[in-house]
Amino acid sequence: MDWMNYHHLLYFWMVAREGTIQRAAEKLHIGQPAISTQLRSLEESFGQKLFQKSGRNLQLTDTGKTVYRYADEIFSLGRELMDTLKGHPVVGKPVRFTVGVVDVMPKLMARRLLEPALQLSENLQLVCVEDSLEELLSELMLHNLDIVLSDVPVTAAVKVRAYNHLLGDSTIGLFAQKEIAKKYRKGFPASLNGAPFLLPRRTSAVRRAIDTWLEKADLHPRLRAEFDDTALMKAFGQTGEGIFPGAMALSDEMCRQHEVELIGELEGVREQFFAISAERKIKHPAVLAIASTARTGIFI
């Protein structure tokens, strides 16, 4: 049986949390050389690198991410054990629900989709991991994620065994700060020629659909900015920098939250949302709650 040195694992866990060996050394009150030596020993015992340099910080490799999740569970259990022995037992141990959210997915939609899971139980502990679809699918296959929320389905071109569960779809509208919306609402959609646009980058499915719609309508707006983060895009739209797209399923909430108004809907442009699982049939109660609420309360 192979044995693992838990002191080495503790030092790895602290470096992963703090981002640098220096900060980890300060937390642990030991010298940096000692931590570096023990990290090398841990990597040698695993036969794989756990960190890679990113500027002055250290980033976890794919193996490192897996080891970190296990280490986090191990040391969380250790804290619970000490609390129990001191007469402070943990009541209602949290149940972790780990969700991957594709980085181009609208954050407001992700929040709305995940709300039913949090309402299931106070003991449910939601963990959100944001990354590209490819990276999240890799984590799903390693069983590090319970589910992935995405704006595109898994296709046969992706060599993973994963299953798409359509949560719903929504038409797309264009929104803007009040004065801008008033200006471009008149004569819509012809008014969009030369209009200042804020759009997701072309890696987004909805961006590709909007580009196709504009081309078919022979409309040529002025692209002011592109964004990976749709929340940042909407923040710029709120300050009057331009017109941005959003799901009509969340129109009322988006208008309230960002203090914007609807200009008009893009006929035929729809955005889909999927839960992607490693199993054909959804069994996790939190995922079942998400799917049920999406189909009856969001996409209706």
Phi and psi in degrees as a GROMACS rama.xvg file:
@    title "Ramachandran Plot"
@    xaxis  label "Phi"
@    yaxis  label "Psi"
@TYPE xy
-81.0521  131.555  ASP-2
-107.638  144.255  TRP-3
-107.475  140.769  MET-4
-82.9466  109.984  ASN-5
-74.4692  -19.6399  TYR-6
-66.4061  -43.5617  HIS-7
-61.6451  -41.556  HIS-8
-64.011  -37.7465  LEU-9
-63.0935  -43.664  LEU-10
-64.6517  -41.3261  TYR-11
-58.9989  -46.9245  PHE-12
-59.3042  -42.5525  TRP-13
-69.6888  -39.5632  MET-14
-64.0317  -41.341  VAL-15
-62.4357  -39.0965  ALA-16
-70.8853  -40.4177  ARG-17
-87.7512  -24.7337  GLU-18
93.8827  -22.2922  GLY-19
-140.794  156.317  THR-20
-67.0037  -35.9169  ILE-21
-60.3949  -48.4726  GLN-22
-67.1677  -35.6122  ARG-23
-64.9539  -40.2562  ALA-24
-62.8116  -38.9526  ALA-25
-65.0053  -38.9664  GLU-26
-67.8808  -39.6925  LYS-27
-89.2126  -9.7059  LEU-28
60.4754  41.8671  HIS-29
-134.904  168.236  ILE-30
-75.1406  151.753  GLY-31
-62.0158  -40.6523  GLN-32
-58.7509  -35.9108  PRO-33
-64.913  -41.2877  ALA-34
-66.658  -44.4661  ILE-35
-59.2988  -42.5076  SER-36
-63.1617  -43.0414  THR-37
-73.8833  -30.0592  GLN-38
-64.9028  -41.8836  LEU-39
-62.424  -39.1518  ARG-40
-64.0353  -39.9455  SER-41
-66.0484  -43.3927  LEU-42
-62.8032  -38.236  GLU-43
-66.0418  -37.5651  GLU-44
-69.1145  -32.4359  SER-45
-83.7323  -23.6622  PHE-46
75.55  19.4162  GLY-47
-148.207  151.946  GLN-48
-74.7379  140.895  LYS-49
-106.355  -23.9785  LEU-50
-129.552  155.285  PHE-51
-135.631  147.162  GLN-52
-74.8883  140.565  LYS-53
-138.851  90.7871  SER-54
66.9064  -126.304  GLY-55
-88.6256  -9.80076  ARG-56
-100.978  169.438  ASN-57
-111.454  135.198  LEU-58
-113.15  145.12  GLN-59
-72.1093  138.476  LEU-60
-76.8883  176.808  THR-61
-59.5412  -41.9083  ASP-62
-64.5569  -41.4368  THR-63
-59.5636  -38.8915  GLY-64
-62.3687  -40.6697  LYS-65
-66.1115  -45.639  THR-66
-62.7439  -39.5083  VAL-67
-62.0927  -41.1982  TYR-68
-63.1855  -41.2704  ARG-69
-67.0254  -42.1339  TYR-70
-61.9471  -39.714  ALA-71
-62.0346  -40.9122  ASP-72
-65.7898  -43.2913  GLU-73
-60.5615  -47.8184  ILE-74
-77.6438  -23.5269  PHE-75
-66.8918  -42.0374  SER-76
-64.1002  -37.2098  LEU-77
-61.8983  -41.7257  GLY-78
-64.9042  -39.2596  ARG-79
-63.2225  -40.5236  GLU-80
-60.1587  -46.1501  LEU-81
-64.6538  -40.2062  MET-82
-62.0592  -41.8781  ASP-83
-64.4933  -44.2685  THR-84
-67.1734  -25.6493  LEU-85
-86.4764  4.1788  LYS-86
88.5744  17.0909  GLY-87
-122.781  68.106  HIS-88
-61.345  146.597  PRO-89
-77.6974  120.02  VAL-90
-94.643  126.822  VAL-91
63.0728  66.8216  GLY-92
-53.601  130.062  LYS-93
-59.5467  142.043  PRO-94
-101.491  118.909  VAL-95
-78.1087  134.237  ARG-96
-126.757  105.543  PHE-97
-101.582  119.455  THR-98
-119.698  131.831  VAL-99
-93.0293  131.318  GLY-100
-118.355  120.157  VAL-101
-59.7248  134.171  VAL-102
-62.6909  -23.042  ASP-103
-90.7309  -0.546338  VAL-104
-74.9411  136.597  MET-105
-57.2938  129.476  PRO-106
-66.3857  -34.897  LYS-107
-62.9115  -40.9602  LEU-108
-66.6363  -42.5645  MET-109
-59.5139  -42.1816  ALA-110
-63.5615  -45.2357  ARG-111
-62.1704  -39.7743  ARG-112
-66.854  -34.7003  LEU-113
-85.5049  -17.0244  LEU-114
-52.9496  -44.8127  GLU-115
-59.9458  -29.9154  PRO-116
-66.02  -42.7998  ALA-117
-67.0327  -26.7524  LEU-118
-81.0125  -9.47874  GLN-119
-65.7372  -44.2359  LEU-120
-159.583  144.988  SER-121
-69.3982  -19.583  GLU-122
-86.2244  -4.24609  ASN-123
-77.5924  128.236  LEU-124
-109.627  109.042  GLN-125
-83.7703  130.517  LEU-126
-121.814  119.037  VAL-127
-106.116  129.295  CYS-128
-119.208  121.779  VAL-129
-106.908  129.645  GLU-130
-167.933  -177.426  ASP-131
-69.377  159.735  SER-132
-60.3537  -40.9083  LEU-133
-60.3878  -45.9845  GLU-134
-65.9027  -40.5235  GLU-135
-67.5118  -36.8665  LEU-136
-64.8339  -35.9988  LEU-137
-62.1952  -42.539  SER-138
-67.7572  -35.279  GLU-139
-63.3006  -42.1816  LEU-140
-67.1846  -26.4263  MET-141
-85.6141  2.6157  LEU-142
63.2583  27.8783  HIS-143
-87.7874  -11.507  ASN-144
-125.813  146.24  LEU-145
-84.1968  -31.2429  ASP-146
-161.204  158.352  ILE-147
-123.818  130.743  VAL-148
-97.9962  128.485  LEU-149
-144.179  156.917  SER-150
-94.9548  -0.470318  ASP-151
-135.562  150.607  VAL-152
-82.6917  163.833  PRO-153
-73.94  134.202  VAL-154
-108.456  170.23  THR-155
-64.8093  -20.9028  ALA-156
-68.5242  -23.7596  ALA-157
-86.6908  119.813  VAL-158
-83.9141  59.8172  LYS-159
-133.912  153.072  VAL-160
-93.9539  92.4352  ARG-161
-139.13  158.189  ALA-162
-126.316  136.618  TYR-163
-89.9497  136.16  ASN-164
-127.477  106.485  HIS-165
-68.3532  121.114  LEU-166
-86.0728  -29.6973  LEU-167
155.422  176.225  GLY-168
-141.173  163.805  ASP-169
-143.084  144.956  SER-170
-69.1183  160.581  THR-171
-109.057  135.374  ILE-172
-117.132  165.964  GLY-173
-109.447  134.844  LEU-174
-127.159  157.097  PHE-175
-163.499  166.339  ALA-176
-58.0596  151.465  GLN-177
-48.0617  -51.2103  LYS-178
-66.0358  -39.6411  GLU-179
-67.8142  -41.8336  ILE-180
-60.6721  -42.9035  ALA-181
-61.6765  -40.0827  LYS-182
-65.0612  -44.1198  LYS-183
-95.4259  -7.60732  TYR-184
-69.4807  -34.5986  ARG-185
-70.6534  122.296  LYS-186
81.0378  11.9825  GLY-187
-61.7741  136.998  PHE-188
-95.8921  -5.87509  PRO-189
-58.0193  -27.2925  ALA-190
-64.4163  -13.6158  SER-191
-74.6586  -13.7681  LEU-192
-59.3402  120.835  ASN-193
79.7655  -0.554337  GLY-194
-72.4226  145.044  ALA-195
-73.5315  122.381  PRO-196
-113.598  141.516  PHE-197
-116.705  120.929  LEU-198
-133.011  154.279  LEU-199
-64.212  159.492  PRO-200
-69.4358  165.729  ARG-201
-68.2667  -7.2173  ARG-202
-73.6195  -12.9199  THR-203
-86.0316  137.944  SER-204
-62.9944  -39.4904  ALA-205
-68.3675  -31.9523  VAL-206
-64.1674  -43.5729  ARG-207
-63.7465  -37.893  ARG-208
-67.1603  -38.8908  ALA-209
-66.8469  -42.6055  ILE-210
-59.1931  -41.8697  ASP-211
-64.5774  -42.4095  THR-212
-62.1923  -44.8387  TRP-213
-63.8366  -39.8738  LEU-214
-64.9753  -44.1317  GLU-215
-64.9339  -34.9055  LYS-216
-84.7643  -2.82298  ALA-217
56.5999  46.193  ASP-218
-110.968  142.908  LEU-219
-134.166  79.6237  HIS-220
-71.3162  170.335  PRO-221
-100.085  112.387  ARG-222
-76.6832  112.94  LEU-223
-89.6701  -35.0307  ARG-224
-161.912  152.12  ALA-225
-121.634  148.569  GLU-226
-138.239  142.062  PHE-227
-79.6818  -38.3996  ASP-228
-96.0364  111.049  ASP-229
-69.1811  -25.0119  THR-230
-64.9142  -39.4769  ALA-231
-67.6625  -38.8772  LEU-232
-57.7206  -45.3908  MET-233
-68.9428  -32.9103  LYS-234
-63.6915  -39.748  ALA-235
-67.5785  -38.8576  PHE-236
-63.4038  -36.0163  GLY-237
-64.0435  -31.0422  GLN-238
-87.2651  2.50975  THR-239
92.0514  19.1151  GLY-240
-79.2511  -18.0798  GLU-241
166.707  -174.183  GLY-242
-96.4876  136.946  ILE-243
-133.455  155.156  PHE-244
-88.8932  156.537  PRO-245
-160.905  156.993  GLY-246
-71.8114  130.302  ALA-247
-66.3263  -22.365  MET-248
-62.0518  -22.6861  ALA-249
-116.217  20.7806  LEU-250
-55.9974  -51.1913  SER-251
-62.0289  -45.7116  ASP-252
-66.2965  -38.9999  GLU-253
-65.368  -41.0829  MET-254
-63.9704  -39.6137  CYS-255
-68.6221  -47.5998  ARG-256
-67.0605  -40.9914  GLN-257
-103.477  1.25196  HIS-258
55.8576  50.5896  GLU-259
-125.381  174.798  VAL-260
-130.529  155.771  GLU-261
-77.722  133.45  LEU-262
-91.7622  -47.1325  ILE-263
176.245  165.216  GLY-264
-92.8646  149.081  GLU-265
-95.4586  102.681  LEU-266
-60.842  127.078  GLU-267
87.8671  -7.58591  GLY-268
-95.9401  119.376  VAL-269
-130.542  151.84  ARG-270
-120.303  129.088  GLU-271
-102.47  155.503  GLN-272
-134.354  134.483  PHE-273
-127.078  148.009  PHE-274
-102.905  126.573  ALA-275
-111.67  125.567  ILE-276
-123.86  164.473  SER-277
-85.4127  -7.79146  ALA-278
-117.554  147.815  GLU-279
-63.2157  -40.8993  ARG-280
-108.526  130.906  LYS-281
-70.029  127.457  ILE-282
-121.919  -29.3516  LYS-283
-62.9299  126.379  HIS-284
-58.8019  -33.9975  PRO-285
-68.0735  -38.7875  ALA-286
-69.4599  -38.2181  VAL-287
-61.3858  -40.3991  LEU-288
-65.4524  -40.0296  ALA-289
-62.1669  -47.8735  ILE-290
-64.3722  -42.82  ALA-291
-64.0337  -46.8897  SER-292
-67.3643  -37.6002  THR-293
-60.8401  -42.5782  ALA-294
-79.9799  -19.8461  ARG-295
-114.114  -19.6855  THR-296
-120.596  -19.7262  GLY-297
-109.225  -54.9015  ILE-298
-99.3993  79.5573  PHE-299
